[in-house]
Amino acid sequence: MRVAICEDSALFREGMARLLTEAGFQVAAAVDDAEELLALVGGDRPDVAVLDIRLPPTHTDEGLRAALTLRRRHPEIGVLVLSQYVRVSYAVELLGGGVEGVGYLLKDRVSDLAEFAAAIRRVGSGGSALDPVVVEQLVSRHRQPDDPLIQLTGRERDVLRLMAEGRTNLAIAERLAIAERTVEKHCTNIFGKLGLEAGPHDHRRVLAVLRYLNA
């Protein structure tokens, strides 16, 4: 899997490139400027672009803007943004186009190479990778009394939270120490309570995650 990195800290950028190379990825580019990344991606498209949210020249949201541009111009490229802290408005904006092929992680996760590599592979394969802290802050926002999510049991909310992090049923089962068949049952209950009918044109898992994140 080919990865492009955009990070203005030379030490962090080179360290990340080395770690990813050791983990079996091909680092297609490692740059410090969002415009340079966009230009490179236009000519030599990687599978995943990893960007810091704060990039030159203002170090505010240049990375987020570049991520949104990539998702609009090249939807086939996975986009994973890194941040020192969670900003809910950024997460909502990033996920506004859907949760497929997108990730939002805190930089602390990079220190766990196995988890970071797994997140990149999920995003590059069209899945999602959301930091648990990001998910927690997104779902802690005020809910309306008639929100159907209130109908979910505690365990069903746990399953949906892990689903929003991009976990498979098997991974959810291992995390919660329950059988995979039990996870499948919880998923069926979640879909039913959220009014998500099975159909040939809709992906109920994605729709459930979007409902959860936008609640």
C-alpha positions as CSV (number, residue, x, y, z in Angstrom):
1,M,0.0,0.0,0.0
2,R,1.4,3.4,-1.0
3,V,1.2,6.3,1.4
4,A,1.8,10.0,1.0
5,I,2.7,12.0,4.2
6,C,2.1,15.7,4.7
7,E,3.6,17.0,8.0
8,D,5.5,20.2,8.7
9,S,7.6,18.8,11.6
10,A,10.6,17.3,9.9
11,L,11.4,15.1,12.8
12,F,7.8,13.7,13.0
13,R,7.5,13.4,9.3
14,E,10.7,11.5,8.8
15,G,10.0,9.3,11.8
16,M,6.6,8.4,10.5
17,A,8.0,7.6,7.1
18,R,10.6,5.3,8.6
19,L,8.0,3.5,10.8
20,L,5.6,3.0,7.9
21,T,8.4,1.7,5.7
22,E,9.4,-0.8,8.4
23,A,5.7,-1.8,8.6
24,G,5.7,-2.7,4.9
25,F,4.2,0.4,3.4
26,Q,5.7,2.2,0.4
27,V,6.1,5.9,1.2
28,A,5.3,7.6,-2.1
29,A,5.9,11.1,-0.8
30,A,6.8,12.9,2.5
31,V,6.2,16.7,2.2
32,D,5.6,19.6,4.5
33,D,3.1,21.7,2.5
34,A,-0.5,21.0,1.6
35,E,-0.3,22.5,-1.9
36,E,2.8,20.4,-2.7
37,L,0.9,17.3,-1.6
38,L,-2.1,18.1,-3.8
39,A,0.2,18.6,-6.8
40,L,2.0,15.3,-6.2
41,V,-1.2,13.4,-5.7
42,G,-2.6,14.7,-8.9
43,G,0.2,13.1,-10.8
44,D,1.1,10.0,-8.8
45,R,-1.8,8.9,-6.7
46,P,-1.1,7.0,-3.5
47,D,-3.6,4.7,-1.8
48,V,-3.7,6.8,1.4
49,A,-2.7,10.4,2.2
50,V,-1.8,11.1,5.9
51,L,-2.0,14.8,6.8
52,D,-1.6,16.9,9.9
53,I,-4.6,19.1,10.3
54,R,-2.3,22.1,11.1
55,L,0.0,23.0,8.2
56,P,1.8,26.1,6.9
57,P,1.4,28.9,6.3
58,T,-1.1,29.7,9.1
59,H,-0.9,26.4,11.0
60,T,-4.7,26.4,11.5
61,D,-6.7,24.2,9.2
62,E,-4.7,23.9,6.0
63,G,-4.4,20.1,6.4
64,L,-8.2,19.8,6.9
65,R,-8.8,21.9,3.8
66,A,-6.4,19.8,1.8
67,A,-8.1,16.6,3.1
68,L,-11.5,17.8,1.9
69,T,-10.0,18.8,-1.5
70,L,-8.5,15.3,-1.8
71,R,-11.9,13.6,-1.0
72,R,-13.6,15.8,-3.5
73,R,-11.1,15.4,-6.3
74,H,-9.9,11.9,-5.7
75,P,-12.5,9.9,-3.8
76,E,-10.6,6.7,-4.5
77,I,-7.7,7.9,-2.2
78,G,-8.1,7.2,1.5
79,V,-7.5,10.3,3.7
80,L,-6.3,10.1,7.3
81,V,-5.9,13.3,9.3
82,L,-3.8,13.6,12.5
83,S,-4.3,16.1,15.2
84,Q,-2.9,17.0,18.6
85,Y,-6.4,17.3,20.0
86,V,-10.0,16.7,19.0
87,R,-12.0,19.5,17.4
88,V,-15.6,18.3,16.9
89,S,-16.4,20.8,14.1
90,Y,-13.4,19.5,12.1
91,A,-14.5,15.9,12.5
92,V,-18.0,16.7,11.5
93,E,-16.8,18.6,8.4
94,L,-14.4,15.7,7.4
95,L,-17.1,13.1,7.8
96,G,-19.7,15.1,6.0
97,G,-19.0,13.3,2.8
98,G,-19.3,9.9,4.4
99,V,-17.2,7.6,6.5
100,E,-15.7,5.5,3.7
101,G,-12.0,5.8,3.2
102,V,-11.5,8.4,5.9
103,G,-9.9,8.6,9.3
104,Y,-9.3,11.1,12.1
105,L,-6.7,10.1,14.8
106,L,-4.9,11.8,17.6
107,K,-1.1,12.0,17.0
108,D,-0.6,9.9,20.2
109,R,-1.9,6.9,18.2
110,V,1.2,7.0,15.9
111,S,3.3,5.8,18.8
112,D,1.4,2.4,18.6
113,L,2.7,1.3,15.2
114,A,0.4,-1.8,15.0
115,E,-2.7,0.3,15.6
116,F,-1.5,3.1,13.3
117,A,-0.7,0.7,10.5
118,A,-4.1,-1.1,10.9
119,A,-5.8,2.3,10.7
120,I,-4.0,3.2,7.5
121,R,-4.9,-0.2,5.9
122,R,-8.6,0.2,6.9
123,V,-8.7,3.7,5.4
124,G,-6.9,2.6,2.2
125,S,-9.3,-0.3,1.8
126,G,-12.3,2.0,1.9
127,G,-13.1,1.7,5.6
128,S,-12.9,4.2,8.4
129,A,-10.5,4.8,11.4
130,L,-11.8,7.2,14.0
131,D,-10.0,7.7,17.3
132,P,-12.1,6.6,20.3
133,V,-11.7,10.1,21.8
134,V,-13.1,11.6,18.6
135,V,-16.1,9.3,18.6
136,E,-16.7,10.0,22.3
137,Q,-16.8,13.7,21.8
138,L,-19.0,13.4,18.7
139,V,-21.6,11.4,20.5
140,S,-21.5,13.3,23.7
141,R,-23.2,16.3,22.0
142,H,-26.7,17.2,22.9
143,R,-29.4,14.7,21.7
144,Q,-33.0,15.5,21.1
145,P,-35.5,13.6,23.3
146,D,-36.9,11.7,20.3
147,D,-33.5,10.6,19.1
148,P,-33.8,6.9,18.2
149,L,-30.3,6.3,19.5
150,I,-31.7,6.6,23.0
151,Q,-33.5,3.3,22.4
152,L,-30.2,1.4,22.1
153,T,-29.0,-0.6,25.1
154,G,-25.6,0.0,26.6
155,R,-24.1,-2.9,24.8
156,E,-25.6,-1.9,21.5
157,R,-24.1,1.6,21.9
158,D,-20.8,-0.1,22.6
159,V,-21.1,-2.1,19.3
160,L,-22.1,1.0,17.4
161,R,-19.2,3.1,18.9
162,L,-16.7,0.5,17.8
163,M,-18.4,0.2,14.4
164,A,-17.9,4.0,14.1
165,E,-14.2,3.4,14.7
166,G,-14.1,1.2,11.7
167,R,-13.9,-2.1,13.5
168,T,-15.2,-5.3,11.9
169,N,-17.6,-7.6,13.6
170,L,-14.7,-9.9,14.6
171,A,-12.7,-7.0,16.0
172,I,-15.7,-5.8,17.9
173,A,-16.3,-9.3,19.3
174,E,-12.7,-9.5,20.5
175,R,-12.8,-6.0,22.0
176,L,-16.0,-6.7,24.0
177,A,-15.1,-10.4,24.7
178,I,-18.3,-11.7,23.2
179,A,-19.1,-14.1,20.3
180,E,-19.1,-12.7,16.8
181,R,-22.6,-14.1,16.4
182,T,-23.7,-11.9,19.3
183,V,-22.2,-8.9,17.6
184,E,-24.2,-9.7,14.5
185,K,-27.4,-9.9,16.6
186,H,-26.6,-6.5,18.2
187,C,-26.1,-5.1,14.7
188,T,-29.5,-6.4,13.6
189,N,-31.1,-4.8,16.6
190,I,-29.3,-1.5,16.0
191,F,-30.5,-1.4,12.4
192,G,-34.1,-2.2,13.5
193,K,-34.2,0.5,16.2
194,L,-32.7,3.1,13.8
195,G,-35.3,2.2,11.1
196,L,-32.7,1.1,8.6
197,E,-34.3,-1.4,6.2
198,A,-32.2,-3.8,4.1
199,G,-32.0,-2.8,0.5
200,P,-29.8,-3.3,-2.6
201,H,-28.8,0.3,-2.8
202,D,-28.0,1.1,0.9
203,H,-25.2,0.1,3.2
204,R,-26.9,-0.2,6.6
205,R,-23.6,-0.3,8.5
206,V,-22.5,3.0,7.0
207,L,-25.9,4.6,7.5
208,A,-25.9,3.5,11.1
209,V,-22.5,5.1,11.7
210,L,-23.6,8.3,10.0
211,R,-26.7,8.4,12.1
212,Y,-24.6,7.9,15.2
213,L,-22.1,10.6,14.4
214,N,-24.7,13.1,13.3
215,A,-27.0,12.5,16.3
